């Protein structure tokens, strides 16, 4: 699911945008602390739908955001200054407008002018563009609770991860965005990365 732009009104720490945030196929967010970077990522984390299931956190996407800021069923911590109504406007693919509106107790989704009801299904002409749209966003906040939970689950499934070869695929993916080179994840205690240093592997612990 390719996102062309995002416009934010009264969501989390952002009151409004002077103009929509434009995205390319590879976008880097740079800014000072409290400048709204996390709010943008959290707005994107609600795709494809706020109530679509996130297998990484075993809950719905909107509930994951609630749990991150204040566990419960109300959305006040997702609203600017904790009151009112937030509106997120996305442009998907070439030109498919989508709007998510959030108030204290409700979340509404309007896609191409039609309200999305139970089932949270994209229209077929959009769904066929990307068969993996349900997993379009992976949002991993930098909190010790979530990172510890991910480490525990990786350890639990380490045999399956290694059998499928994901421990080396992840290292190869990491090599594309950092200067160092890694060969694999090592499931020691704690989980570690094996770094290639002058063609010789060394082990770096993640904690």
C-alpha positions as CSV (number, residue, x, y, z in Angstrom):
1,X,0.0,0.0,0.0
2,X,1.8,3.1,-1.2
3,X,1.0,6.3,0.6
4,X,1.3,9.5,-1.4
5,X,0.6,12.0,1.4
6,X,-0.8,12.4,4.9
7,X,-2.6,15.4,6.4
8,X,-3.0,15.5,10.2
9,X,-5.4,17.5,12.3
10,X,-5.4,17.4,16.1
11,X,-3.8,13.9,16.4
12,X,-1.4,13.2,19.3
13,X,1.2,16.1,19.4
14,X,0.2,17.7,16.1
15,X,-2.5,20.4,16.0
16,X,-2.4,20.8,12.2
17,X,-0.2,20.7,9.1
18,X,0.4,23.8,7.0
19,X,0.3,21.4,4.0
20,X,0.1,17.6,3.6
21,X,3.2,15.5,4.3
22,X,4.5,14.1,1.1
23,X,6.0,10.6,0.9
24,X,8.2,8.9,-1.7
25,X,9.0,5.2,-1.9
26,X,11.7,5.8,0.7
27,X,11.1,8.6,3.3
28,X,13.3,9.6,6.2
29,X,11.8,11.8,9.0
30,X,14.3,14.2,10.6
31,X,13.5,16.6,13.4
32,X,14.1,17.7,17.0
33,X,12.5,16.0,19.9
34,X,8.8,16.7,20.3
35,X,8.6,17.9,16.7
36,X,5.9,15.3,15.7
37,X,8.0,12.4,14.1
38,X,6.4,9.8,16.4
39,X,2.9,11.2,15.8
40,X,3.4,10.8,12.0
41,X,4.5,7.2,12.5
42,X,1.6,6.5,14.8
43,X,-0.8,7.9,12.2
44,X,0.7,5.6,9.6
45,X,0.5,2.6,12.0
46,X,-3.3,2.7,11.8
47,X,-3.2,1.5,8.2
48,X,-4.7,-0.3,6.5
49,X,-7.5,0.1,9.1
50,X,-7.5,1.1,12.8
51,X,-9.5,-2.1,13.7
52,X,-7.4,-4.5,11.5
53,X,-5.6,-7.1,13.5
54,X,-1.8,-6.6,14.1
55,X,-0.2,-10.1,14.4
56,X,2.9,-8.6,15.9
57,X,1.2,-7.3,19.0
58,X,-1.8,-9.7,18.9
59,X,-4.4,-7.0,19.1
60,X,-6.1,-4.4,16.9
61,X,-4.0,-1.5,15.6
62,X,-6.1,1.2,17.4
63,X,-5.9,-0.8,20.6
64,X,-2.1,-1.1,20.3
65,X,-1.9,2.7,20.3
66,X,-4.2,3.0,23.2
67,X,-2.1,0.5,25.2
68,X,1.0,2.4,24.3
69,X,-0.2,5.6,25.8
70,X,-2.9,4.7,28.3
71,X,-4.4,1.2,28.4
72,X,-8.2,1.2,28.0
73,X,-11.0,1.6,25.5
74,X,-11.1,5.4,25.2
75,X,-9.1,7.4,22.7
76,X,-8.5,10.6,24.6
77,X,-4.7,10.1,24.7
78,X,-4.7,10.0,20.9
79,X,-6.3,13.4,20.6
80,X,-4.5,16.7,20.6
81,X,-4.6,18.1,24.2
82,X,-6.7,14.9,25.0
83,X,-10.0,16.3,23.8
84,X,-12.1,17.0,20.7
85,X,-11.7,15.1,17.4
86,X,-8.7,14.2,15.3
87,X,-8.8,13.7,11.5
88,X,-6.2,11.9,9.5
89,X,-6.4,12.2,5.7
90,X,-4.4,9.8,3.5
91,X,-3.9,9.5,-0.2
92,X,-3.3,5.9,-1.1
93,X,-1.8,4.5,-4.4
94,X,-2.3,6.9,-7.3
95,X,-5.3,8.8,-6.0
96,X,-7.5,7.1,-3.5
97,X,-8.5,9.3,-0.6
98,X,-9.0,7.8,2.8
99,X,-10.0,9.6,6.1
100,X,-9.8,8.3,9.7
101,X,-11.7,10.3,12.3
102,X,-11.1,9.7,16.0
103,X,-13.0,11.1,19.0
104,X,-13.1,10.0,22.6
105,X,-15.0,6.8,22.0
106,X,-15.4,6.2,18.3
107,X,-13.2,5.7,15.2
108,X,-14.7,6.2,11.7
109,X,-13.1,5.3,8.4
110,X,-14.2,6.8,5.0
111,X,-12.5,5.4,1.9
112,X,-13.2,7.0,-1.5
113,X,-16.3,8.6,0.0
114,X,-17.8,5.5,1.5
115,X,-17.8,4.6,5.2
116,X,-15.9,1.3,5.9
117,X,-18.0,-0.9,8.1
118,X,-17.4,-4.2,9.9
119,X,-14.9,-6.5,8.2
120,X,-12.5,-3.7,7.2
121,X,-12.1,-4.7,3.6
122,X,-10.5,-2.6,0.9
123,X,-12.4,-2.4,-2.4
124,X,-11.2,-5.1,-4.8
125,X,-9.6,-2.6,-7.2
126,X,-7.3,-1.4,-4.4
127,X,-6.8,-4.8,-2.8
128,X,-5.5,-6.3,-6.0
129,X,-2.7,-3.6,-6.2
130,X,-1.1,-5.1,-3.1
131,X,-2.1,-8.5,-1.8
132,X,-0.1,-8.0,1.4
133,X,-1.9,-4.8,2.4
134,X,-2.9,-6.2,5.8
135,X,0.8,-6.1,6.8
136,X,1.6,-2.8,5.1
137,X,2.9,-1.2,8.4
138,X,5.1,-2.6,11.1
139,X,5.3,-0.1,13.9
140,X,7.8,-0.9,16.7
141,X,7.9,1.9,19.3
142,X,11.1,2.4,21.2
143,X,9.9,1.3,24.6
144,X,11.5,-1.3,26.9
145,X,8.3,-3.1,27.5
146,X,7.6,-3.7,23.8
147,X,11.3,-4.5,23.0
148,X,11.5,-7.0,25.8
149,X,8.3,-8.6,24.7
150,X,9.6,-8.9,21.1
151,X,12.9,-10.5,22.4
152,X,10.9,-13.0,24.5
153,X,8.8,-14.0,21.5
154,X,11.8,-14.2,19.2
155,X,13.5,-16.6,21.7
156,X,10.3,-18.6,21.9
157,X,10.2,-19.1,18.2
158,X,13.9,-19.2,17.6
159,X,13.9,-22.7,16.0
160,X,11.2,-21.7,13.5
161,X,13.0,-18.4,12.7
162,X,16.3,-20.2,12.0
163,X,14.7,-23.0,10.1
164,X,13.0,-20.5,7.8
165,X,16.3,-18.5,7.4
166,X,14.8,-15.3,8.8
167,X,17.8,-14.9,11.1
168,X,20.1,-14.2,8.1
169,X,17.4,-12.4,6.0
170,X,17.0,-9.8,8.8
171,X,20.8,-9.2,8.9
172,X,20.8,-8.7,5.1
173,X,18.0,-6.2,5.4
174,X,19.9,-4.4,8.2
175,X,23.0,-4.2,6.0
176,X,21.1,-2.1,3.4
177,X,20.5,0.8,5.9
178,X,23.6,0.8,8.1
179,X,27.3,1.1,7.4
180,X,28.3,-2.1,9.3
181,X,27.7,-5.5,7.9
182,X,26.0,-8.4,9.8
183,X,25.7,-12.0,8.9
184,X,22.9,-13.3,11.3
185,X,21.0,-13.1,14.6
186,X,22.5,-15.3,17.3
187,X,20.1,-16.7,19.8
188,X,22.3,-16.5,22.9
189,X,21.4,-14.9,26.2
190,X,20.7,-12.1,25.3
191,X,19.9,-12.2,21.6
192,X,22.9,-11.0,19.6
193,X,24.0,-9.9,16.1
194,X,27.0,-11.4,14.4
195,X,29.0,-8.6,12.8
196,X,31.4,-9.0,10.0
197,X,34.6,-7.1,10.9
198,X,37.4,-7.3,8.3
199,X,35.8,-10.4,6.9
200,X,35.9,-12.1,10.4
201,X,32.7,-12.4,12.4
202,X,32.4,-11.0,15.9
203,X,29.3,-11.1,18.2
204,X,27.5,-8.0,19.3
205,X,25.0,-8.3,22.1
206,X,21.8,-6.4,21.7
207,X,21.7,-5.4,25.4
